[in-house]
Amino acid sequence: MTIRDLVNRSPRRDADLRGLDVTAVITQGMLLPGTARSAMFTEAAIAASWEVQDHGIGPYPLRFLAGCVRAMGLRAALALPQPLIGAEPAELVHGWLAAAVGWQDSIADDEMFARWLDMVATMLAVRRAVGRDVAGRSGRPSPQEGEISSGSPDKPRA
């Protein structure tokens, strides 16, 4: 799936975005406002959150890297030998950094990409929190669609 596929987009589940070429969307989103940038902050951020989750990367390292991008700039962050711990996570994020680096150094671009990294971290954190909430439930089935819950899971319904 590429940016062209996103232009005529229809609603889909976030898990359906796993095959998106995140680096291509970053490159176009950093250069082109409008649909390309919107796709970078929506579909590409969702797809990236799945990628980092698959690599075992948590939200904190992404937020830390976002801070580095803000403080050092994209080019300096790209020059880091290991922007995240581990060869595979570092390679993944290095590809994103390389895709985000434009022809000119710009504080605005540094900030935009740092915001994107924060967005990916937030999506990952929310997915983890929801997963914990779902895993922590008592095992009771939720009310069927259209049913009204009694308000208390232990109170029998009349």
Solvent accessible surface area in square Angstrom, and as a share of the most:
residue,aa,sasa,rsa
1,M,77,0.34
2,T,60,0.35
3,I,18,0.09
4,R,200,0.73
5,D,77,0.40
6,L,0,0.00
7,V,87,0.50
8,N,137,0.70
9,R,96,0.35
10,S,71,0.46
11,P,139,0.88
12,R,81,0.29
13,R,188,0.68
14,D,56,0.29
15,A,45,0.35
16,D,77,0.40
17,L,4,0.02
18,R,107,0.39
19,G,58,0.56
20,L,5,0.03
21,D,62,0.32
22,V,5,0.03
23,T,51,0.30
24,A,30,0.23
25,V,0,0.00
26,I,0,0.00
27,T,52,0.30
28,Q,62,0.27
29,G,0,0.00
30,M,13,0.06
31,L,99,0.49
32,L,98,0.49
33,P,98,0.61
34,G,52,0.50
35,T,63,0.37
36,A,9,0.07
37,R,64,0.23
38,S,43,0.28
39,A,0,0.00
40,M,0,0.00
41,F,30,0.13
42,T,58,0.34
43,E,18,0.08
44,A,0,0.00
45,A,0,0.00
46,I,39,0.20
47,A,0,0.00
48,A,0,0.00
49,S,0,0.00
50,W,30,0.10
51,E,40,0.18
52,V,0,0.00
53,Q,67,0.30
54,D,92,0.48
55,H,68,0.30
56,G,61,0.59
57,I,10,0.05
58,G,12,0.12
59,P,23,0.14
60,Y,159,0.60
61,P,49,0.31
62,L,0,0.00
63,R,96,0.35
64,F,125,0.52
65,L,2,0.01
66,A,0,0.00
67,G,34,0.32
68,C,23,0.14
69,V,0,0.00
70,R,104,0.38
71,A,90,0.70
72,M,83,0.37
73,G,11,0.11
74,L,8,0.04
75,R,104,0.38
76,A,40,0.31
77,A,0,0.00
78,L,41,0.20
79,A,82,0.63
80,L,52,0.26
81,P,134,0.84
82,Q,95,0.42
83,P,16,0.10
84,L,11,0.06
85,I,164,0.83
86,G,26,0.25
87,A,81,0.63
88,E,115,0.51
89,P,18,0.11
90,A,11,0.08
91,E,131,0.59
92,L,30,0.15
93,V,0,0.00
94,H,80,0.36
95,G,25,0.24
96,W,2,0.01
97,L,0,0.00
98,A,49,0.38
99,A,17,0.13
100,A,1,0.01
101,V,31,0.18
102,G,21,0.20
103,W,233,0.82
104,Q,148,0.66
105,D,108,0.56
106,S,37,0.24
107,I,153,0.78
108,A,71,0.55
109,D,34,0.18
110,D,22,0.11
111,E,63,0.28
112,M,18,0.08
113,F,0,0.00
114,A,0,0.00
115,R,120,0.44
116,W,0,0.00
117,L,0,0.00
118,D,33,0.17
119,M,71,0.32
120,V,0,0.00
121,A,0,0.00
122,T,56,0.33
123,M,44,0.20
124,L,0,0.00
125,A,34,0.26
126,V,84,0.48
127,R,46,0.17
128,R,97,0.35
129,A,47,0.36
130,V,84,0.48
131,G,39,0.37
132,R,160,0.58
133,D,85,0.44
134,V,80,0.46
135,A,88,0.68
136,G,65,0.62
137,R,142,0.52
138,S,84,0.54
139,G,69,0.67
140,R,126,0.46
141,P,121,0.76
142,S,74,0.48
143,P,68,0.43
144,Q,123,0.55
145,E,178,0.80
146,G,78,0.75
147,E,83,0.37
148,I,142,0.72
149,S,65,0.42
150,S,45,0.29
151,G,71,0.68
152,S,41,0.27
153,P,102,0.64
154,D,109,0.57
155,K,123,0.52
156,P,116,0.73
157,R,132,0.48
158,A,156,1.21
